Amino acid sequence: MVTTPAAPPKVGNGKAATGRALVTGASSGIGAEFARCLAAQGKDLVLVARREDTLDALAQTLRTRHGVTVSVIACDLSAADAADQLFARTRDAGLHVDLLVNNAGFGIHGHFAEQDPDALTRMLQLNVSTLTRLTRLYLTPMIEQGQGQVIQVGSVGSFQPGPLFAAYAATKAYVLSFGEAINFELRGTGVTCTVVCPGVTRTEFLDAAGQNQKLSLYQKLFMMDAPDVARIGLRAAERGRPVVVTGALNKVQIFCLRLVSRRFATMAGYWGLKLD
């Protein structure tokens, strides 16, 4: 189901808006904050997630508060054909997307050998395959228009192996490498790709990942709020930066990883989640 008001709103220059931001995983956390920040800038939105009631509530708030057009598309992006279905629905509804925020994703905590194989497959589909397919589908019209932005949400886990989040960290390593590479390929097109790499963020992520233990010392010290992550990510995208790590402590962490061996980085990742 796609819900949207019939008439396009006016933006600051008095002209009808021509492009929209599509935000995946927009029902909560960092995705919802991307939506709030963009709406505050006067950007029309397409919000995508599984929880339609939550999306509808957020959409109504943004319409009322900021006077923007907000479309809601409820779908499960971990399904194999979800990217194609989503692209077709926005195209058929005449929703031109000039900013794609690939935020949807989830992690699985624990020893890899003990994790649910079906959940792992869904995670790989969502974090890697759907993200890649959506990027490919929405890039073509952006390039044809000569303008557009893609934001890929990575992680500080993109930079090191992540014991206890092994497969999740590997998916985020893919997102970082993929995003940097296509940003380089897009030179001269008017389109950019920015990988936003947050660290531990105050969202539903850890509960959904199955980390039911109390937060580690590292997680307590490095915890950021989702609105700050979204604002930093959008500023970086506006400047055309290929990668941004959010937060001063996270930046220090990533810098230090360059100075140590991969083996030590792996051990550090493990103990960062275990020590309290």
C-alpha positions in Angstrom: 0.0 0.0 0.0 1.3 3.5 -0.9 -0.3 6.4 0.9 0.4 10.1 0.0 -1.5 13.3 -0.2 -2.7 14.2 -3.7 -1.2 17.7 -4.1 2.6 18.3 -3.9 3.6 20.8 -1.3 5.5 24.0 -1.8 9.1 24.4 -0.7 11.1 27.5 0.2 11.3 29.0 -3.2 7.5 28.6 -3.8 7.9 25.9 -6.4 6.6 22.4 -6.3 9.1 19.9 -5.0 10.6 17.8 -7.7 12.4 15.2 -5.8 12.0 13.0 -2.7 14.1 11.2 -0.2 13.4 7.5 0.2 14.4 6.3 3.6 14.4 2.5 4.4 14.1 1.3 7.9 12.3 4.5 8.7 10.0 3.3 11.4 12.5 3.8 14.2 16.0 4.6 15.2 18.5 6.2 12.8 16.1 5.9 9.9 13.3 7.8 11.6 15.8 10.5 12.5 17.0 10.8 8.9 13.3 11.3 8.0 12.8 14.0 10.7 15.9 15.9 9.7 15.0 15.8 6.0 11.4 16.9 6.7 12.7 19.8 8.7 14.7 20.8 5.6 11.5 20.8 3.6 12.3 17.6 1.8 9.4 15.4 0.6 9.7 11.8 1.7 9.0 8.1 1.0 9.2 6.1 4.2 9.7 2.4 3.9 9.7 -0.3 6.6 7.6 -3.3 7.7 5.5 -1.6 10.5 2.9 0.4 8.6 1.2 1.7 11.7 4.4 3.2 13.0 5.2 4.7 9.6 1.8 6.2 9.3 2.1 7.9 12.7 5.5 9.3 11.8 4.3 10.4 8.4 1.4 12.3 9.9 3.6 14.1 12.4 6.0 15.2 9.7 3.2 16.4 7.4 1.7 18.4 10.2 4.9 19.9 11.6 6.8 20.6 8.3 4.2 20.8 5.6 6.0 18.2 3.4 4.5 15.3 1.4 5.2 12.0 3.0 4.4 8.7 1.2 4.4 5.4 3.2 5.3 2.0 1.7 5.1 -0.9 4.0 7.2 -3.9 2.9 9.6 -6.5 4.1 13.0 -5.6 2.5 14.5 -8.9 3.5 12.4 -10.6 0.8 14.4 -11.6 -2.3 12.2 -9.5 -4.7 11.6 -6.6 -2.3 13.9 -4.1 -4.1 12.3 -4.6 -7.5 8.8 -4.3 -6.0 9.7 -1.1 -4.1 11.2 0.5 -7.1 8.2 -0.4 -9.3 5.8 1.0 -6.7 7.6 4.4 -6.5 7.9 4.5 -10.2 4.2 3.7 -10.8 3.2 6.2 -8.2 5.2 8.9 -9.9 7.5 9.4 -6.9 10.9 10.7 -8.2 13.6 9.8 -5.7 16.8 12.0 -5.8 18.0 10.9 -2.3 18.2 7.3 -1.4 19.0 6.5 2.3 19.8 2.8 2.6 19.3 2.5 6.3 17.4 -0.7 6.8 19.4 -3.5 8.3 19.8 -5.7 11.4 22.4 -7.7 13.2 22.6 -11.0 15.0 24.6 -11.2 18.3 26.3 -14.4 19.5 28.6 -17.1 18.3 28.1 -17.6 14.6 27.9 -21.4 14.8 24.9 -21.1 17.1 22.9 -18.5 15.1 19.7 -19.3 13.2 20.6 -20.0 9.5 17.4 -18.6 8.2 17.9 -15.4 10.2 21.4 -15.1 8.8 20.1 -15.5 5.2 17.5 -12.7 5.8 20.2 -10.5 7.3 22.5 -11.0 4.3 19.6 -10.4 1.9 18.6 -7.1 3.6 22.0 -5.7 4.5 23.8 -6.6 1.3 21.6 -7.8 -1.6 18.6 -5.5 -1.2 20.9 -2.5 -0.5 22.9 -3.3 -3.6 19.8 -3.8 -5.8 18.1 -0.6 -4.5 21.2 1.4 -5.2 21.4 0.1 -8.8 17.8 0.7 -9.5 17.6 4.3 -8.2 21.0 5.4 -9.5 20.0 5.2 -13.2 17.3 8.0 -13.0 19.6 10.1 -10.7 22.4 9.9 -13.3 19.9 10.7 -16.1 18.8 13.8 -14.2 22.4 14.8 -13.4 21.9 15.1 -9.7 21.2 12.9 -6.7 22.6 11.4 -3.5 22.9 7.9 -2.0 23.5 7.4 1.7 24.6 4.0 2.8 24.5 3.3 6.5 27.6 1.3 7.5 29.1 0.9 10.9 32.3 1.3 12.8 32.1 -2.5 12.4 32.8 -1.9 8.7 36.5 -1.4 9.6 37.3 -4.5 11.6 36.3 -8.1 12.1 33.5 -8.4 14.7 33.4 -11.5 16.8 29.9 -12.0 18.3 28.6 -10.0 15.4 30.7 -11.8 12.8 28.3 -11.9 9.8 26.8 -8.5 10.6 30.2 -6.8 10.7 31.1 -8.5 7.4 27.9 -7.1 5.8 28.9 -3.6 6.9 32.5 -4.1 5.5 30.8 -4.8 2.2 28.7 -1.6 2.5 31.8 0.5 3.1 33.8 -1.0 0.2 30.8 -0.8 -2.1 29.9 2.7 -1.2 33.4 4.1 -1.6 33.9 2.4 -4.9 30.7 3.6 -6.5 31.2 7.1 -5.2 34.5 7.1 -7.2 32.7 5.8 -10.3 30.1 8.5 -10.0 32.6 11.4 -10.5 31.3 14.0 -12.9 27.7 12.7 -12.9 26.3 15.1 -10.3 25.5 12.1 -8.1 27.4 11.1 -5.0 27.4 8.2 -2.5 28.2 8.7 1.2 28.8 5.8 3.7 27.7 6.9 7.2 29.5 4.8 9.8 27.9 5.1 13.3 29.1 3.3 16.4 26.9 2.2 19.2 23.7 4.2 19.0 20.7 4.4 21.3 18.1 2.5 19.2 16.3 -0.8 19.2 19.3 -2.4 17.4 20.9 -4.3 20.3 17.6 -5.7 21.6 16.6 -6.8 18.1 20.1 -8.4 17.7 19.5 -10.6 20.8 22.1 -8.9 23.0 20.2 -9.3 26.2 23.1 -8.9 28.5 23.9 -5.5 30.0 25.9 -3.0 28.0 29.7 -3.5 27.9 31.9 -0.7 29.2 32.8 0.1 25.5 29.1 0.4 24.6 28.4 2.7 27.5 31.3 5.0 26.8 30.8 5.2 23.0 27.0 5.4 22.9 25.5 8.1 20.7 22.0 9.4 20.1 20.3 8.7 16.8 19.5 12.3 15.9 23.2 13.2 16.1 24.1 10.4 13.8 21.5 11.4 11.2 22.6 15.1 11.3 26.2 14.2 10.8 25.4 11.8 8.0 23.3 14.4 6.1 26.0 17.1 6.5 28.6 14.7 5.1 26.3 13.8 2.1 25.7 17.5 1.4 29.4 18.0 1.1 29.8 14.9 -1.1 32.1 13.1 1.3 32.6 9.4 0.5 32.7 8.2 4.2 32.0 9.7 7.6 32.5 8.1 11.0 30.1 9.7 13.5 31.4 10.9 16.9 34.8 11.9 18.1 35.5 8.7 20.1 34.5 6.6 17.1 36.9 8.6 14.9 39.7 7.9 17.4 38.9 4.2 17.4 39.0 3.9 13.6 42.3 5.9 13.5 43.8 3.5 16.1 42.7 0.5 14.1 45.1 1.6 11.3 48.0 1.2 13.7 47.4 -2.3 14.8 47.3 -5.8 13.2 44.1 -7.4 12.0 44.5 -10.0 14.7 44.7 -7.4 17.4 41.8 -5.5 16.0 39.7 -8.8 16.1 40.7 -9.4 19.7 39.8 -5.7 20.5 36.4 -6.1 18.9 35.7 -9.2 21.0 36.7 -7.7 24.3 34.9 -4.5 23.6 31.7 -6.4 23.8 32.7 -8.6 26.7 34.3 -6.3 29.3 31.9 -4.5 31.6 
